[in-house]
């Protein structure tokens, strides 16, 4: 099955490379951020880093995403830049997370990204499009193509789907304009020497209460025994973040990526906390977005749950990266 999948990916890419399949353009610059693997690379925090850079340049931003595992289909305006217009179930967790953190940003989910980008520009006045998880979605032309480098943790990290985690062969990295590495050297051995590599460092920015979103001093949790749970692509990174803060993770529950929690799941988490006499429970920001709609089924858990917010700081290549972004708008002028 992996050989068949790889052959289909190769043929599709060749069709785009030869112009047999066309990439459609919108009238503003498009920045694409994507993965060559399935999840767990820090893509969403890096999208947020790009948003923060663009905001310093006073650009009206449109975020366009497929909205993975959303319950809706077609075009959904998550935020028009003034108000939230959808819930997490209809939008998907990552678009909702971005819409909540950056209220002046237009966020649209659409399986046809060109259609969503066109709407963001023509109806909502977006001056730049950030295409979330767009490396494989080549039907929308991008002016800056960014791919997150994936660390090789096991043999599956270097195998094509469904045997492994690769969406595309490593040779596809040659079409990226910039490669972003969250771990020094991770995945970089596959990057051609001529391609720029931006290195970033992942760190916990804040710990917030799920009940009201208020930040809590990070040092308050050092040495505390806790339960942690998540439904993300790389659960080990979440656990490591907690342990680096000095939190003692007594129980750790891992759910599938983009998991939709049930009242039964929350009851089990609460049971484990009570059985182990734990006072704190931690989850990720992405999970917190999905949890809000059902958290009232466990008010006790809601009062004790906190979530981590993550940021990526550029440690090498910041000047080069800013120049690349500035050049997009020089071309547009």
Residue pairs with C-beta under 8 A, 6 or more apart in sequence:
1 162
1 163
2 159
2 160
2 161
2 162
2 163
2 164
3 160
5 160
5 161
5 162
6 160
6 169
9 160
9 167
9 168
9 169
10 169
12 21
13 138
13 168
13 172
14 20
15 21
16 23
16 138
21 138
21 139
22 139
23 138
23 139
23 140
23 141
24 114
24 139
24 140
24 141
25 141
26 114
26 117
26 118
26 121
26 129
26 140
26 141
27 121
28 121
28 126
28 127
28 128
28 129
28 332
29 128
29 129
29 143
29 144
29 328
29 329
29 331
29 332
30 117
30 128
30 129
30 130
30 131
30 140
30 141
30 142
30 143
30 144
31 50
31 128
31 129
31 130
31 131
31 142
31 143
31 144
31 146
31 325
31 328
32 130
32 131
32 134
32 135
32 137
32 140
32 142
32 144
32 145
32 146
33 43
33 46
33 47
33 50
33 130
33 131
33 132
33 133
33 134
33 135
33 146
33 147
33 148
34 43
34 131
34 133
34 134
34 135
34 136
34 137
34 145
34 146
34 147
34 148
35 41
35 43
35 133
35 135
35 147
35 148
35 150
35 167
36 135
36 147
36 148
36 150
36 166
36 167
36 168
36 170
36 172
36 173
37 150
37 157
37 165
37 166
37 167
38 161
38 165
38 167
38 233
38 257
39 232
39 233
39 234
39 257
40 150
40 232
40 233
40 234
40 237
40 257
41 148
41 149
41 150
41 182
41 233
41 234
42 148
42 180
42 182
42 200
42 202
42 310
42 312
43 132
43 133
43 148
44 94
44 97
44 98
44 132
44 286
45 202
45 310
45 311
45 312
46 146
46 148
46 180
46 200
46 312
47 63
47 98
47 130
47 132
48 98
48 101
48 102
48 311
48 312
49 200
49 311
49 312
49 314
50 130
50 325
51 61
51 63
51 98
51 102
51 105
51 130
53 322
53 325
54 61
54 128
54 130
54 325
55 61
55 102
55 104
57 325
57 326
57 329
59 127
59 128
59 329
60 81
60 104
60 106
60 124
60 125
60 126
60 127
60 128
61 102
61 104
61 105
61 106
61 126
61 127
61 128
61 129
61 130
62 105
62 106
62 107
62 108
62 117
62 120
62 121
62 124
62 126
62 128
62 129
62 130
63 95
63 98
63 99
63 105
63 106
63 107
63 108
63 120
63 129
63 130
63 132
64 108
64 109
64 110
64 113
64 116
64 117
64 120
64 129
64 130
64 131
64 132
64 134
64 140
65 92
65 94
65 95
65 107
65 108
65 109
65 131
65 132
65 133
66 92
66 109
66 110
66 111
66 113
66 133
66 137
67 76
67 78
67 91
67 92
67 95
67 109
67 110
68 92
68 94
68 133
68 258
69 92
69 93
69 258
69 260
70 76
70 89
70 90
70 91
70 92
70 109
71 89
71 90
72 86
72 89
72 90
72 91
72 109
73 111
74 110
74 111
75 108
75 109
75 110
75 112
75 115
75 116
75 119
76 86
76 90
76 91
76 108
76 109
76 110
77 85
77 86
77 106
77 107
77 108
77 119
78 84
78 85
78 86
78 90
78 91
78 95
78 96
78 99
78 107
78 108
78 109
79 85
79 99
79 103
79 105
79 106
79 107
80 106
80 124
81 103
81 104
81 105
81 106
81 124
82 103
82 104
84 96
84 99
84 100
86 96
87 96
87 293
88 96
88 289
88 290
88 292
88 293
89 260
89 293
91 99
91 107
91 109
92 109
92 258
93 258
93 286
93 287
93 289
93 290
94 132
94 286
95 107
95 109
95 132
96 107
96 289
97 285
97 286
97 289
98 105
98 107
98 132
99 105
99 107
100 289
106 120
106 124
106 126
108 116
108 117
108 119
108 120
109 116
110 116
110 119
112 139
113 131
113 134
113 137
113 139
113 140
114 139
114 140
117 126
117 129
117 131
117 140
120 126
120 129
121 129
128 328
128 329
131 137
131 140
131 142
134 140
134 142
135 145
135 147
135 167
135 168
135 172
135 176
136 167
136 168
143 328
143 331
144 177
144 178
144 324
144 325
144 328
145 175
145 176
145 177
145 178
146 176
146 177
146 178
146 179
146 180
147 173
147 176
147 178
147 179
147 180
148 179
148 180
148 182
149 179
149 180
149 181
149 182
149 186
149 187
149 188
149 190
149 191
149 197
150 157
150 165
150 186
150 187
151 157
151 182
151 183
151 186
151 187
152 158
152 186
152 187
155 164
156 163
156 164
156 165
157 164
157 165
157 166
158 164
158 166
158 170
159 165
159 166
160 166
160 167
160 168
160 169
161 167
170 190
173 179
173 190
173 191
173 192
173 195
174 192
174 195
176 195
177 195
177 196
177 324
178 195
178 196
178 197
178 198
178 321
178 324
179 187
179 188
179 191
179 195
179 196
179 197
179 198
180 197
180 198
180 199
180 200
181 187
181 188
181 197
181 198
181 199
181 200
182 200
182 201
182 202
182 312
184 199
188 197
191 197
196 317
196 320
197 316
197 317
198 314
198 316
198 317
198 318
198 320
198 321
199 314
199 315
199 316
199 317
200 312
200 313
200 314
200 315
201 312
201 313
201 315
202 237
202 241
202 310
202 311
202 312
203 310
203 311
203 312
203 313
204 218
204 241
204 244
204 245
204 308
204 309
204 310
205 309
205 310
205 311
206 215
206 218
206 308
206 309
207 215
207 216
207 218
207 221
207 245
207 282
207 306
207 307
207 308
207 309
208 214
208 215
208 216
208 288
208 306
208 307
208 309
209 216
209 305
209 306
210 283
210 288
210 291
210 292
210 295
210 302
210 305
210 306
210 307
211 302
211 303
211 305
216 306
218 245
221 245
221 246
221 247
221 280
221 306
222 245
222 246
222 247
223 246
223 247
223 248
224 247
224 248
224 279
224 280
225 248
225 250
225 276
225 278
225 279
225 280
226 242
226 247
226 248
226 249
226 250
226 251
226 278
226 279
226 280
226 281
226 282
227 249
227 250
227 251
227 252
227 253
227 269
227 272
227 273
227 276
227 278
227 280
227 281
227 282
228 238
228 239
228 242
228 247
228 249
228 251
228 252
228 253
228 281
228 282
228 283
229 252
229 253
229 254
229 255
229 269
229 281
229 282
229 283
229 287
230 238
230 253
230 254
230 255
230 283
230 284
230 287
231 254
231 255
231 256
231 257
231 258
231 259
231 261
231 286
231 287
231 290
232 238
232 257
232 284
232 286
232 287
233 257
235 252
235 254
238 284
238 308
239 249
239 252
241 308
241 310
242 249
242 282
242 308
243 249
247 280
247 282
250 276
250 278
251 272
251 273
251 276
251 278
253 269
253 272
255 261
255 265
258 290
259 287
259 290
260 290
261 287
261 290
261 291
261 294
262 294
263 294
263 297
263 298
266 294
266 295
266 297
266 298
266 301
267 297
267 298
269 281
269 298
269 301
270 298
270 300
270 301
272 278
273 279
273 281
273 301
273 304
279 304
280 304
280 306
281 301
281 304
281 305
281 306
282 305
282 306
282 307
282 308
283 291
283 305
283 306
283 307
283 308
284 307
284 308
284 310
285 307
285 308
285 309
285 310
287 307
288 305
288 307
291 305
295 301
295 302
295 305
296 302
314 321
